[in-house]
Each structure stands twice: as C-alpha cells, then as structure tokens.
Amino acid sequence: MAAIINPDTRKNPARWLVVVVPYVWLALFFIAPFFIIVKISMSDTAISMPPYAPVFDGFAAIGNYLSQLDFENYSYLTEDPLYIRAYGKSLWIALVSTFLLLLIGYPIALAMARAPTSIRPTLVMLVILPFWTSFLIRVYAWIGILKPEGLLTLLLQSVHILGPDQQVDIFRTDYAVFIGMVYSYLPFMILPLYAALEKMDGTLLEAANDLGCPPWKAFWKITFPLSLPGVIAGSMICFIPITGEFVIPDLLGGSDTLMIGKTLWAEFFGNRDWPLASAVAVILLLVLVVPIAIFQNQQQKA
C-alpha cells in the first residue's frame, strides 16, 4: 500500500527559494551595477581617483550628494553629432550583420535539422568548434586574410582573378567589419534556428506535398512560421552584442567605422571621462532594452 504524500507547497521554503534566487542574482549582477553606472553618468569629471565627483560619503550627507547630480552629460550627447552618428552607425551595422547572419545561418540550420539523426551531434559540434579558439585570435586571423597583401589577395592572384599588381582593398572598411561580424556570430544564429527547426513535425511537409503544395510555398507557409521563435531568438542574440561590439570594428574597421563600442572605449580609457562614457552606456542600454521589452510585452498579449 503506497502512502500518498501531499505537502503544502505554499508553506514549503524550497518553493520560495527557487523563485528568490534568480531575482537576487539579477539584482546583484544587473540592477545594482546599472544604478551605479546611472549615478556615475550624472556626476562630473574630476582629476582624482575615482575620476568623477561627487563621491558617496555616507547617508548623513545624502541631500548634498543628490543635489550635485545632474543631466549635463545626457544633454551633451544630444548636442554633439559625433555620438548621434556613432549610435546610428552601430545600429546600421548591427541590422545589416543580423540580416546577413539570418540569410547565411538559416540554410545551414535547415540542412542540419534535416540531416540524418546519427550525424546531427557531429554537425552541432562543428558549428561550435570555433569557440575552442580565442575570439581575439580568430579576429586577428582575418587581418592576415583581408589585408592588401594577405591570403585573399594571394588566392585570387593564383587563380588569375586578380592581376599580379592588383590587391583586394577591403581591409579597414565596413566590408571587413561585416565579414568579421558574420564569421564571429554565425554560431549564435545557427544554434537557435537549429533548435527550432529540429522540433518541427516533418509530417506537416509530407501532408503539404501530398496536397500538391510546391516546396517553396510549403517553406513559407509551414517551415518558416514554425521557426519564427528561433529566428527571433537568434536575431536578438546577435543584434544586441553586435551593436556594442568593440574588438571587430577596432581591428578590421577604418576611421569611418565609428561604432558606439569604440566611442565608449575612447571615453573611458582615452579621455578618462567616466561620467560621459557612463551616459553613453546608459543610452545604449535603453536603445536596446526598451524596444525588446515592448516587443515581448506585445507577444505576451498576442
């Protein structure tokens, strides 16, 4: 005779622990650092350590401390066209790169999902294989490939596409940045797409084929709509970090590749203007998070 145990889960401490731990983690490692950055962004530059003022000296002087904070750095960002161009350029490069990643990653993920079950783990391993090498080394490798006297020029000269005196002149341009972005972030696009496509019921395509639906129409009517969660997840995973990318535009881009990540680095370490750099970071976070939060809210209502 089996005993039936039905504890009152509402009084179970473990139940609340499962809920509280993620919120504590979020508060410690996201909300608290964010408020620190917001506070620094409302401070003034100072030749001291830390290089901003005022510094919090305790709750006894909290009133005087808050009175010294202002929005001067935010107003400066709206007046200087340099930062507006940097934000626009970053969003443009992120948008184009995400589109290219989707265009290249979707066929790869679809081929992996339709491959025999026995070789799918091997294909997934091949996708994540570049992660075994340092990200910085992989980007540096593209310098040796794309520079005028690099491997790409030698290859095209060897197959007589280029003449002996001709060179590939895309290094230090936006084209090199797009190549670096697509190469570096392609696994992040493929894996969510593969996860969505692998779960798709293949009998739906068989039924569409039996009813005389052409393959291209079955793709747009069945495959693509069912893979939309993977498309959205992959696009967000790629678009957000690309917007704030620093390493790739710094190593592969030129002087015209003015992305907000490079601007942020220059303000922090070049000009040592921590308040202005913090304001740049806060605006960047709001530009990315607010539309995503609105989109997710609309998705939940739908």
VEXROVO-625000 format. One record per residue: residue number from 1; x, y, z of N, C-alpha, C in turn. Coordinates in steps of 0.1 Angstrom, whole numbers, plus 5000, padded with zeros to 4 digits. Layout:
<rs>
<NUM,<X,Y,Z>,<X,Y,Z>,<X,Y,Z>>,
...
</rs>
This chain:
<rs>
<1,<5009,4988,5000>,<5000,5000,5000>,<5009,5012,5000>>,
<2,<5008,5020,4990>,<5016,5032,4988>,<5010,5044,4996>>,
<3,<5019,5051,5003>,<5015,5062,5010>,<5014,5074,5001>>,
<4,<5004,5082,5002>,<5003,5094,4994>,<5007,5106,5002>>,
<5,<5018,5113,4998>,<5023,5124,5005>,<5020,5137,4997>>,
<6,<5013,5146,5003>,<5009,5158,4996>,<5012,5170,5005>>,
<7,<5025,5174,5006>,<5028,5185,5014>,<5022,5198,5009>>,
<8,<5020,5208,5018>,<5015,5221,5014>,<5027,5229,5008>>,
<9,<5027,5229,4995>,<5038,5236,4988>,<5038,5251,4991>>,
<10,<5027,5256,4995>,<5026,5271,4998>,<5035,5274,5010>>,
<11,<5037,5265,5019>,<5045,5267,5031>,<5059,5261,5030>>,
<12,<5062,5256,5018>,<5075,5249,5016>,<5086,5260,5014>>,
<13,<5096,5262,5022>,<5106,5272,5020>,<5114,5270,5007>>,
<14,<5115,5258,5002>,<5123,5255,4990>,<5116,5261,4978>>,
<15,<5102,5262,4978>,<5095,5267,4967>,<5098,5282,4966>>,
<16,<5099,5289,4977>,<5102,5304,4976>,<5117,5306,4973>>,
<17,<5126,5296,4977>,<5140,5298,4974>,<5142,5297,4959>>,
<18,<5135,5288,4952>,<5136,5287,4937>,<5132,5300,4930>>,
<19,<5123,5307,4936>,<5118,5320,4930>,<5128,5331,4934>>,
<20,<5132,5331,4946>,<5140,5343,4951>,<5154,5343,4945>>,
<21,<5161,5331,4943>,<5175,5331,4939>,<5177,5338,4925>>,
<22,<5169,5336,4915>,<5171,5343,4902>,<5169,5358,4904>>,
<23,<5160,5362,4912>,<5158,5377,4914>,<5170,5383,4922>>,
<24,<5175,5376,4932>,<5187,5381,4939>,<5199,5382,4929>>,
<25,<5201,5371,4921>,<5211,5372,4911>,<5210,5383,4901>>,
<26,<5198,5386,4897>,<5195,5397,4888>,<5198,5410,4894>>,
<27,<5194,5411,4907>,<5196,5424,4914>,<5210,5427,4917>>,
<28,<5218,5417,4920>,<5232,5419,4923>,<5241,5421,4911>>,
<29,<5238,5414,4900>,<5247,5415,4889>,<5242,5423,4877>>,
<30,<5229,5428,4878>,<5224,5436,4867>,<5219,5450,4872>>,
<31,<5209,5449,4881>,<5203,5461,4886>,<5212,5470,4894>>,
<32,<5220,5464,4903>,<5229,5472,4911>,<5240,5479,4903>>,
<33,<5247,5471,4894>,<5257,5478,4885>,<5251,5488,4876>>,
<34,<5238,5486,4871>,<5232,5496,4863>,<5230,5509,4870>>,
<35,<5225,5508,4883>,<5223,5520,4890>,<5236,5527,4893>>,
<36,<5247,5520,4895>,<5260,5526,4897>,<5264,5534,4885>>,
<37,<5262,5528,4873>,<5265,5535,4860>,<5257,5547,4859>>,
<38,<5244,5546,4862>,<5235,5557,4861>,<5240,5569,4870>>,
<39,<5244,5565,4882>,<5249,5575,4892>,<5261,5582,4886>>,
<40,<5271,5574,4881>,<5283,5580,4875>,<5280,5589,4863>>,
<41,<5270,5585,4855>,<5266,5593,4843>,<5261,5606,4847>>,
<42,<5256,5608,4860>,<5250,5621,4864>,<5260,5629,4872>>,
<43,<5273,5624,4873>,<5284,5631,4880>,<5292,5640,4871>>,
<44,<5302,5646,4876>,<5311,5655,4868>,<5325,5649,4868>>,
<45,<5332,5651,4857>,<5346,5647,4856>,<5354,5654,4866>>,
<46,<5364,5646,4872>,<5373,5651,4882>,<5386,5645,4881>>,
<47,<5397,5653,4883>,<5411,5648,4883>,<5414,5642,4896>>,
<48,<5409,5630,4898>,<5411,5623,4911>,<5409,5608,4909>>,
<49,<5408,5601,4920>,<5405,5587,4919>,<5394,5583,4929>>,
<50,<5382,5580,4925>,<5378,5578,4911>,<5377,5591,4904>>,
<51,<5377,5591,4890>,<5377,5603,4882>,<5364,5609,4880>>,
<52,<5356,5611,4891>,<5343,5617,4890>,<5339,5622,4903>>,
<53,<5330,5632,4904>,<5325,5638,4916>,<5310,5641,4914>>,
<54,<5302,5639,4925>,<5306,5637,4939>,<5308,5622,4941>>,
<55,<5314,5619,4953>,<5316,5605,4957>,<5307,5603,4970>>,
<56,<5301,5592,4971>,<5291,5589,4982>,<5299,5588,4995>>,
<57,<5297,5597,5004>,<5304,5597,5017>,<5296,5591,5029>>,
<58,<5284,5587,5026>,<5275,5582,5037>,<5261,5588,5036>>,
<59,<5252,5582,5044>,<5238,5587,5044>,<5237,5600,5051>>,
<60,<5246,5604,5059>,<5245,5617,5066>,<5244,5629,5057>>,
<61,<5252,5628,5045>,<5252,5639,5036>,<5245,5635,5023>>,
<62,<5234,5627,5024>,<5227,5623,5012>,<5221,5634,5004>>,
<63,<5216,5644,5011>,<5209,5655,5005>,<5219,5663,4996>>,
<64,<5230,5666,5002>,<5240,5674,4994>,<5246,5666,4983>>,
<65,<5247,5653,4985>,<5252,5644,4975>,<5242,5643,4963>>,
<66,<5230,5642,4965>,<5220,5641,4954>,<5219,5655,4947>>,
<67,<5221,5666,4954>,<5219,5679,4948>,<5230,5682,4938>>,
<68,<5241,5674,4938>,<5252,5677,4929>,<5251,5668,4916>>,
<69,<5241,5659,4915>,<5239,5651,4903>,<5231,5659,4893>>,
<70,<5234,5658,4880>,<5227,5665,4870>,<5227,5657,4857>>,
<71,<5220,5662,4847>,<5218,5655,4834>,<5227,5662,4824>>,
<72,<5238,5668,4828>,<5246,5676,4818>,<5252,5667,4807>>,
<73,<5256,5655,4811>,<5262,5646,4802>,<5252,5641,4791>>,
<74,<5240,5639,4795>,<5230,5634,4786>,<5227,5645,4776>>,
<75,<5226,5658,4781>,<5223,5669,4771>,<5235,5671,4762>>,
<76,<5247,5668,4766>,<5259,5669,4757>,<5258,5659,4746>>,
<77,<5253,5647,4749>,<5252,5637,4739>,<5243,5641,4728>>,
<78,<5232,5648,4731>,<5223,5652,4721>,<5228,5664,4713>>,
<79,<5238,5671,4718>,<5243,5683,4711>,<5255,5679,4702>>,
<80,<5262,5669,4705>,<5274,5665,4697>,<5270,5655,4686>>,
<81,<5271,5659,4673>,<5267,5649,4663>,<5276,5637,4662>>,
<82,<5288,5637,4669>,<5297,5625,4669>,<5290,5613,4675>>,
<83,<5283,5615,4686>,<5277,5604,4693>,<5264,5600,4686>>,
<84,<5257,5609,4680>,<5245,5605,4672>,<5249,5597,4660>>,
<85,<5260,5600,4653>,<5265,5592,4642>,<5269,5579,4647>>,
<86,<5276,5578,4659>,<5281,5566,4664>,<5269,5556,4667>>,
<87,<5258,5562,4673>,<5247,5553,4676>,<5240,5548,4663>>,
<88,<5239,5557,4653>,<5233,5554,4640>,<5241,5543,4633>>,
<89,<5254,5545,4633>,<5263,5536,4626>,<5263,5522,4632>>,
<90,<5262,5522,4646>,<5262,5509,4653>,<5249,5502,4650>>,
<91,<5238,5509,4650>,<5225,5502,4647>,<5225,5497,4633>>,
<92,<5230,5505,4623>,<5230,5501,4609>,<5239,5489,4607>>,
<93,<5251,5489,4613>,<5260,5477,4611>,<5253,5465,4618>>,
<94,<5247,5467,4630>,<5241,5455,4636>,<5229,5450,4628>>,
<95,<5221,5459,4622>,<5210,5455,4615>,<5214,5447,4602>>,
<96,<5224,5452,4595>,<5228,5446,4582>,<5235,5432,4586>>,
<97,<5243,5432,4596>,<5250,5420,4600>,<5240,5409,4605>>,
<98,<5230,5413,4612>,<5220,5403,4616>,<5212,5398,4604>>,
<99,<5209,5406,4594>,<5203,5402,4582>,<5211,5392,4575>>,
<100,<5224,5395,4573>,<5234,5386,4567>,<5235,5373,4574>>,
<101,<5235,5373,4587>,<5236,5361,4596>,<5224,5353,4594>>,
<102,<5212,5359,4593>,<5200,5351,4591>,<5200,5345,4577>>,
<103,<5205,5353,4567>,<5205,5348,4553>,<5214,5336,4552>>,
<104,<5225,5336,4559>,<5235,5325,4558>,<5232,5314,4568>>,
<105,<5228,5318,4580>,<5226,5308,4590>,<5213,5299,4588>>,
<106,<5203,5305,4582>,<5190,5297,4581>,<5192,5284,4572>>,
<107,<5198,5285,4560>,<5200,5273,4552>,<5209,5263,4559>>,
<108,<5219,5268,4567>,<5228,5258,4574>,<5220,5251,4585>>,
<109,<5212,5258,4593>,<5204,5252,4603>,<5194,5243,4598>>,
<110,<5187,5247,4586>,<5177,5238,4580>,<5184,5225,4575>>,
<111,<5196,5226,4569>,<5203,5214,4565>,<5206,5205,4576>>,
<112,<5210,5211,4588>,<5214,5203,4599>,<5201,5196,4605>>,
<113,<5190,5203,4605>,<5178,5197,4611>,<5172,5186,4602>>,
<114,<5175,5186,4589>,<5170,5176,4580>,<5181,5165,4577>>,
<115,<5192,5167,4584>,<5203,5156,4582>,<5199,5144,4590>>,
<116,<5205,5132,4587>,<5202,5120,4595>,<5205,5122,4610>>,
<117,<5197,5116,4618>,<5198,5118,4632>,<5212,5115,4637>>,
<118,<5218,5105,4631>,<5231,5100,4636>,<5242,5110,4635>>,
<119,<5241,5119,4625>,<5252,5128,4623>,<5249,5142,4628>>,
<120,<5237,5145,4634>,<5234,5158,4639>,<5243,5162,4650>>,
<121,<5246,5154,4660>,<5256,5158,4670>,<5269,5163,4665>>,
<122,<5274,5156,4655>,<5287,5160,4648>,<5286,5173,4642>>,
<123,<5274,5176,4635>,<5272,5189,4629>,<5272,5200,4639>>,
<124,<5265,5198,4650>,<5264,5208,4661>,<5278,5210,4666>>,
<125,<5286,5200,4668>,<5300,5202,4673>,<5308,5210,4663>>,
<126,<5306,5208,4650>,<5314,5216,4640>,<5310,5230,4641>>,
<127,<5297,5233,4644>,<5293,5247,4645>,<5299,5254,4657>>,
<128,<5300,5247,4668>,<5306,5253,4680>,<5321,5252,4681>>,
<129,<5327,5245,4671>,<5342,5243,4671>,<5350,5256,4671>>,
<130,<5346,5266,4664>,<5354,5279,4665>,<5355,5284,4679>>,
<131,<5346,5281,4688>,<5346,5286,4702>,<5358,5280,4710>>,
<132,<5364,5270,4704>,<5376,5264,4711>,<5388,5272,4710>>,
<133,<5388,5282,4701>,<5399,5291,4698>,<5395,5305,4704>>,
<134,<5404,5312,4709>,<5402,5326,4714>,<5395,5335,4704>>,
<135,<5385,5342,4708>,<5378,5351,4699>,<5388,5362,4693>>,
<136,<5397,5367,4701>,<5407,5377,4697>,<5416,5371,4686>>,
<137,<5420,5359,4688>,<5429,5352,4678>,<5422,5351,4665>>,
<138,<5409,5347,4665>,<5402,5345,4653>,<5400,5358,4645>>,
<139,<5398,5369,4653>,<5396,5382,4646>,<5410,5386,4640>>,
<140,<5421,5384,4648>,<5434,5387,4642>,<5437,5379,4630>>,
<141,<5432,5367,4629>,<5434,5358,4617>,<5428,5365,4605>>,
<142,<5417,5372,4606>,<5411,5378,4595>,<5419,5390,4590>>,
<143,<5428,5396,4599>,<5437,5407,4594>,<5446,5401,4584>>,
<144,<5452,5389,4587>,<5461,5383,4577>,<5454,5378,4564>>,
<145,<5441,5376,4565>,<5434,5372,4553>,<5430,5384,4544>>,
<146,<5425,5395,4551>,<5419,5406,4543>,<5428,5417,4540>>,
<147,<5440,5418,4546>,<5449,5430,4543>,<5453,5429,4529>>,
<148,<5457,5440,4522>,<5460,5440,4508>,<5470,5430,4503>>,
<149,<5480,5426,4511>,<5490,5416,4507>,<5487,5403,4514>>,
<150,<5474,5401,4519>,<5471,5389,4527>,<5467,5377,4518>>,
<151,<5462,5367,4525>,<5459,5354,4519>,<5448,5355,4508>>,
<152,<5438,5364,4510>,<5428,5365,4500>,<5433,5371,4487>>,
<153,<5442,5381,4488>,<5448,5386,4476>,<5457,5375,4469>>,
<154,<5465,5368,4476>,<5473,5357,4470>,<5464,5346,4464>>,
<155,<5453,5343,4470>,<5444,5333,4464>,<5438,5337,4451>>,
<156,<5433,5350,4451>,<5427,5355,4438>,<5437,5357,4427>>,
<157,<5450,5360,4431>,<5460,5362,4421>,<5464,5348,4416>>,
<158,<5464,5338,4424>,<5468,5324,4420>,<5458,5318,4410>>,
<159,<5445,5322,4411>,<5435,5317,4402>,<5433,5327,4391>>,
<160,<5441,5337,4390>,<5441,5347,4379>,<5428,5355,4378>>,
<161,<5421,5357,4390>,<5410,5366,4391>,<5416,5380,4392>>,
<162,<5427,5382,4399>,<5434,5394,4400>,<5447,5394,4393>>,
<163,<5451,5405,4388>,<5464,5406,4382>,<5476,5406,4392>>,
<164,<5488,5404,4387>,<5499,5404,4397>,<5501,5417,4405>>,
<165,<5496,5428,4399>,<5498,5441,4406>,<5485,5446,4413>>,
<166,<5475,5437,4413>,<5462,5441,4419>,<5461,5435,4433>>,
<167,<5453,5442,4441>,<5451,5437,4455>,<5437,5439,4459>>,
<168,<5432,5431,4469>,<5419,5432,4475>,<5420,5443,4485>>,
<169,<5412,5454,4483>,<5412,5466,4491>,<5399,5467,4499>>,
<170,<5397,5458,4508>,<5386,5458,4517>,<5389,5459,4532>>,
<171,<5402,5458,4535>,<5407,5459,4549>,<5405,5473,4553>>,
<172,<5401,5475,4566>,<5398,5488,4572>,<5386,5495,4565>>,
<173,<5377,5487,4561>,<5364,5492,4556>,<5352,5485,4563>>,
<174,<5340,5490,4560>,<5328,5484,4566>,<5327,5469,4561>>,
<175,<5331,5466,4548>,<5330,5453,4543>,<5338,5443,4552>>,
<176,<5350,5447,4556>,<5358,5438,4565>,<5350,5436,4579>>,
<177,<5344,5447,4583>,<5337,5446,4596>,<5325,5436,4595>>,
<178,<5318,5437,4584>,<5306,5428,4581>,<5311,5413,4581>>,
<179,<5323,5411,4574>,<5328,5398,4573>,<5332,5393,4587>>,
<180,<5338,5401,4595>,<5342,5397,4609>,<5330,5394,4617>>,
<181,<5319,5403,4616>,<5307,5401,4624>,<5300,5388,4620>>,
<182,<5299,5385,4607>,<5292,5373,4603>,<5300,5361,4607>>,
<183,<5313,5361,4605>,<5321,5349,4610>,<5320,5347,4625>>,
<184,<5321,5357,4633>,<5321,5356,4647>,<5308,5352,4653>>,
<185,<5297,5357,4648>,<5284,5355,4654>,<5275,5344,4647>>,
<186,<5281,5338,4637>,<5272,5328,4629>,<5268,5317,4638>>,
<187,<5276,5311,4647>,<5271,5300,4656>,<5259,5305,4664>>,
<188,<5259,5317,4669>,<5248,5322,4677>,<5235,5323,4670>>,
<189,<5236,5324,4657>,<5224,5324,4648>,<5220,5310,4645>>,
<190,<5229,5301,4642>,<5226,5288,4637>,<5220,5280,4649>>,
<191,<5225,5280,4661>,<5220,5271,4671>,<5206,5274,4675>>,
<192,<5201,5286,4677>,<5186,5288,4680>,<5178,5284,4668>>,
<193,<5182,5286,4656>,<5174,5282,4644>,<5174,5267,4644>>,
<194,<5185,5260,4646>,<5185,5246,4646>,<5176,5240,4657>>,
<195,<5176,5246,4669>,<5168,5241,4679>,<5153,5242,4676>>,
<196,<5149,5253,4669>,<5135,5254,4665>,<5131,5245,4653>>,
<197,<5140,5244,4643>,<5137,5235,4632>,<5137,5221,4635>>,
<198,<5146,5216,4644>,<5147,5202,4647>,<5134,5197,4654>>,
<199,<5127,5206,4661>,<5114,5201,4667>,<5102,5201,4658>>,
<200,<5104,5206,4646>,<5093,5207,4637>,<5088,5193,4632>>,
<201,<5075,5191,4632>,<5069,5179,4627>,<5071,5177,4612>>,
<202,<5078,5167,4608>,<5081,5165,4594>,<5068,5161,4586>>,
<203,<5058,5155,4593>,<5046,5151,4586>,<5038,5162,4580>>,
<204,<5040,5174,4586>,<5033,5186,4580>,<5038,5189,4566>>,
<205,<5051,5187,4563>,<5056,5189,4550>,<5051,5178,4540>>,
<206,<5051,5166,4546>,<5046,5155,4538>,<5031,5157,4534>>,
<207,<5023,5162,4543>,<5009,5164,4540>,<5008,5175,4530>>,
<208,<5016,5186,4531>,<5016,5196,4521>,<5020,5192,4507>>,
<209,<5030,5183,4507>,<5034,5177,4494>,<5023,5168,4488>>,
<210,<5016,5160,4496>,<5005,5152,4491>,<4994,5160,4486>>,
<211,<4992,5172,4491>,<4981,5181,4487>,<4985,5189,4475>>,
<212,<4997,5187,4470>,<5002,5195,4458>,<5008,5208,4460>>,
<213,<5012,5211,4473>,<5019,5223,4476>,<5033,5223,4471>>,
<214,<5037,5233,4463>,<5051,5233,4459>,<5061,5235,4471>>,
<215,<5073,5230,4470>,<5083,5231,4481>,<5085,5245,4486>>,
<216,<5086,5255,4477>,<5089,5269,4481>,<5077,5274,4489>>,
<217,<5065,5271,4485>,<5053,5276,4492>,<5051,5269,4505>>,
<218,<5055,5256,4506>,<5054,5249,4519>,<5064,5255,4529>>,
<219,<5076,5259,4523>,<5086,5265,4532>,<5080,5278,4538>>,
<220,<5074,5287,4530>,<5069,5300,4535>,<5056,5298,4543>>,
<221,<5048,5288,4541>,<5036,5286,4548>,<5037,5277,4560>>,
<222,<5047,5269,4561>,<5049,5259,4572>,<5062,5261,4579>>,
<223,<5073,5259,4572>,<5086,5258,4578>,<5090,5271,4585>>,
<224,<5089,5282,4577>,<5094,5295,4583>,<5085,5300,4594>>,
<225,<5072,5299,4593>,<5064,5304,4605>,<5067,5296,4618>>,
<226,<5069,5282,4616>,<5072,5274,4628>,<5086,5277,4634>>,
<227,<5094,5282,4625>,<5108,5285,4630>,<5110,5300,4635>>,
<228,<5099,5307,4635>,<5100,5321,4640>,<5105,5323,4654>>,
<229,<5102,5315,4663>,<5109,5316,4677>,<5124,5316,4676>>,
<230,<5129,5307,4667>,<5143,5306,4666>,<5149,5318,4658>>,
<231,<5141,5323,4648>,<5146,5335,4641>,<5147,5347,4650>>,
<232,<5137,5348,4659>,<5137,5360,4668>,<5148,5358,4678>>,
<233,<5149,5346,4684>,<5159,5344,4694>,<5173,5346,4688>>,
<234,<5176,5341,4677>,<5189,5342,4670>,<5192,5357,4667>>,
<235,<5182,5364,4662>,<5184,5378,4658>,<5187,5386,4670>>,
<236,<5180,5384,4681>,<5183,5392,4693>,<5196,5389,4699>>,
<237,<5200,5376,4699>,<5213,5372,4704>,<5224,5378,4697>>,
<238,<5222,5380,4684>,<5233,5386,4675>,<5232,5401,4675>>,
<239,<5220,5407,4674>,<5219,5421,4672>,<5224,5429,4684>>,
<240,<5220,5424,4696>,<5224,5431,4708>,<5239,5433,4710>>,
<241,<5246,5422,4710>,<5261,5423,4712>,<5268,5430,4701>>,
<242,<5263,5428,4688>,<5269,5435,4677>,<5268,5450,4678>>,
<243,<5257,5455,4683>,<5256,5469,4685>,<5267,5476,4693>>,
<244,<5270,5468,4704>,<5281,5474,4713>,<5294,5468,4710>>,
<245,<5296,5461,4699>,<5309,5454,4696>,<5321,5465,4695>>,
<246,<5332,5460,4701>,<5344,5469,4701>,<5356,5463,4693>>,
<247,<5358,5450,4695>,<5370,5444,4690>,<5370,5443,4675>>,
<248,<5359,5439,4669>,<5359,5437,4654>,<5360,5450,4647>>,
<249,<5352,5460,4650>,<5354,5473,4643>,<5368,5480,4646>>,
<250,<5374,5477,4658>,<5387,5483,4661>,<5398,5477,4653>>,
<251,<5397,5463,4651>,<5408,5456,4644>,<5406,5456,4629>>,
<252,<5393,5455,4624>,<5391,5453,4610>,<5385,5466,4603>>,
<253,<5379,5475,4611>,<5373,5487,4606>,<5383,5498,4604>>,
<254,<5379,5508,4597>,<5387,5520,4595>,<5382,5532,4603>>,
<255,<5387,5544,4600>,<5384,5556,4607>,<5369,5559,4605>>,
<256,<5363,5555,4594>,<5349,5558,4592>,<5340,5548,4599>>,
<257,<5345,5537,4604>,<5337,5528,4612>,<5335,5532,4626>>,
<258,<5327,5542,4628>,<5325,5548,4641>,<5314,5541,4648>>,
<259,<5317,5531,4656>,<5306,5524,4663>,<5307,5528,4678>>,
<260,<5296,5526,4685>,<5295,5532,4698>,<5304,5525,4708>>,
<261,<5308,5512,4705>,<5317,5505,4714>,<5331,5511,4714>>,
<262,<5336,5515,4702>,<5348,5523,4701>,<5348,5536,4708>>,
<263,<5336,5543,4706>,<5335,5556,4713>,<5335,5554,4728>>,
<264,<5328,5544,4733>,<5328,5541,4747>,<5342,5539,4753>>,
<265,<5349,5531,4745>,<5363,5527,4750>,<5372,5540,4750>>,
<266,<5370,5548,4740>,<5378,5561,4739>,<5375,5570,4751>>,
<267,<5362,5571,4754>,<5359,5580,4765>,<5364,5574,4779>>,
<268,<5363,5561,4781>,<5367,5555,4793>,<5382,5556,4795>>,
<269,<5390,5551,4785>,<5404,5549,4787>,<5412,5560,4780>>,
<270,<5407,5566,4769>,<5415,5577,4763>,<5413,5590,4770>>,
<271,<5400,5594,4771>,<5398,5607,4777>,<5396,5607,4792>>,
<272,<5394,5594,4797>,<5391,5592,4812>,<5379,5600,4816>>,
<273,<5370,5601,4808>,<5357,5609,4811>,<5347,5598,4814>>,
<274,<5348,5593,4827>,<5339,5582,4831>,<5324,5587,4831>>,
<275,<5320,5599,4836>,<5306,5602,4835>,<5300,5603,4821>>,
<276,<5307,5608,4812>,<5302,5609,4798>,<5301,5594,4792>>,
<277,<5312,5586,4795>,<5311,5573,4790>,<5300,5565,4796>>,
<278,<5297,5567,4809>,<5286,5560,4815>,<5272,5565,4809>>,
<279,<5271,5578,4806>,<5259,5582,4799>,<5257,5576,4785>>,
<280,<5268,5574,4778>,<5268,5567,4765>,<5263,5553,4767>>,
<281,<5268,5546,4778>,<5264,5532,4780>,<5249,5531,4784>>,
<282,<5245,5541,4792>,<5230,5540,4797>,<5221,5542,4785>>,
<283,<5224,5552,4776>,<5216,5554,4764>,<5216,5542,4755>>,
<284,<5228,5536,4753>,<5229,5524,4745>,<5220,5513,4751>>,
<285,<5220,5511,4764>,<5212,5500,4770>,<5197,5503,4768>>,
<286,<5193,5516,4770>,<5179,5519,4768>,<5175,5517,4753>>,
<287,<5184,5521,4744>,<5180,5519,4730>,<5178,5505,4727>>,
<288,<5185,5496,4733>,<5184,5481,4730>,<5173,5475,4739>>,
<289,<5172,5478,4751>,<5163,5471,4760>,<5148,5475,4759>>,
<290,<5146,5488,4757>,<5132,5493,4757>,<5124,5487,4745>>,
<291,<5129,5487,4733>,<5122,5481,4722>,<5119,5466,4724>>,
<292,<5129,5459,4729>,<5128,5445,4732>,<5117,5442,4742>>,
<293,<5117,5450,4753>,<5107,5449,4763>,<5093,5451,4758>>,
<294,<5092,5461,4749>,<5079,5464,4743>,<5074,5453,4734>>,
<295,<5084,5447,4726>,<5081,5436,4717>,<5076,5424,4725>>,
<296,<5083,5421,4736>,<5080,5409,4744>,<5066,5411,4750>>,
<297,<5063,5423,4754>,<5050,5426,4761>,<5039,5424,4750>>,
<298,<5041,5429,4738>,<5031,5427,4727>,<5029,5412,4724>>,
<299,<5041,5404,4724>,<5040,5390,4721>,<5032,5383,4732>>,
<300,<5033,5387,4745>,<5026,5380,4755>,<5011,5383,4754>>,
<301,<5008,5396,4750>,<4994,5399,4749>,<4987,5392,4737>>,
<302,<4995,5389,4726>,<4990,5382,4715>,<4989,5367,4718>>,
</rs>
